[in-house]
Amino acid sequence: MRPSAFIVLLPPFHRPVSQSPLLHFHSVEVMMTVDLEVADDPVSAAELRFNRTMERTLVHRTSVAEVFVTDMALAGPQRLLVAAQLPLSHGYYSDHPCGPGLFDPLLILEAGRQAGIAGGHMLGFPPDTIMMVDRFELDLPDADALRIGRLPGELLIDSRFEVTRLRRGRVRQGVVRQDLRLGDRHAGTHEMQVQVVSHDELAALRTVVRGTPAPSTGEMPDDAGPLAAPPAVVGRNNPLNVVLAQVERGEAGARALVRPRFGNRSLFDHDYDHLPAMVLTEAARQLAVVACGDAVVWPVSVTGGFRRFAELDLPVHAAAVRVPYGASGDRARGSGAGGPARDRVDVSFTQDGTVIAEVTLAMVRHG
């Protein structure tokens, strides 16, 4: 039987977080209740603010510049409305040969991830909670909805939380489903399947799996190396944003080593003991660009599944297989009739002979 309760010990919310005295959540405790407490007058999207970012620790970020969520409020049972401002220019998300004509899908993905983390804290997760993504699906079928105007983008994220596993009164697994609106247009959907653990639990798990302490990204050299991919080949301008090396393109796909720059503070805002999912997703995007042979192709849907941690002290190999539209008998997920033709690119990551992650992208030409 699927649990219908969520973990929460918070009073009813009648105000967005920007107006709430509970902005910092440092004293939140956790217990199990029968149902999530819901405000008598749930807020509407019009009440959310975009004028300042939320506390950076709520989204597990070190730099305020890497925080995109600006406000959040309860809108119903296990439902939150979250506001995020998308920057007009960013050293990582705006770095594309085709120029910043559209908001980067991975920027939307990061905003959704931050909304999920902050939402978990609002619903009662303690400050040391980590939400580990097992799988995500991002679908952005309408490219025009992502078009950049004269002002920063105002992204509204309608998040719904579902608990899928409880153990000893604590949430262990859940699903976050998000509906995305950018300005007055529906932009797409995002879903995350997550595991919920504490820092101590994660550290114990890592020690058991590895048998030895894991190194930290803070200890790794920030060296591109002579075999780093040329930025233009992987759809980038700045060498700092290249995460692939030893790239080889074949008839049906491409392969490479995942070798990011650890000094890239957008990808490594803080120290990790592994390559995070967002780095592997960027590696998949770059290898998809190589496989398509076109630096201005753009992902309109991305699905990722993560089986094991990508260790820092062993090579991570990436292999991409390109499936052109028509070859598989149908269009990639998220496309509509009459839309631009697209390719599906399946990327697998292996380490020490074992598949650790898989990412599938639907790519269209941008511009």
JOTALIN-V532431 format. One line per field, one symbol per residue. psi: psi as a letter, one per 20 degrees, with the letter a starting at -180 (. if undefined). A space follows every 10 residues. Layout:
psi = ???
This chain:
psi = ppqjqrpqmq rppiqqhhjq ikhikhjprp rprgqpppqh mqqrhhiqqj iqqrphhhjl qgphijphqh rqqpjaokpq ppqpppqhpq hghjnqhirl hqpphhgggg ghghhgghhg hhjiprhjpp opohqqppom hnhhhjppbi qqqoppoopp pppipqpljq phqrpopppp pocjqphbqp pppqqorrgh gggggggggh iqqqrqhiiq pmphqijqqp ghhjkrgphh jpjqrlpppa gjbrqrqonr oiioihhmhr qrjrorhhgh ggggghhhgg hikoikqppi qppqpohrqo qhjqqopppp ppoqphhjir rqpiqrpirq qqqppppqpq pkjpphqppp qpprpp.
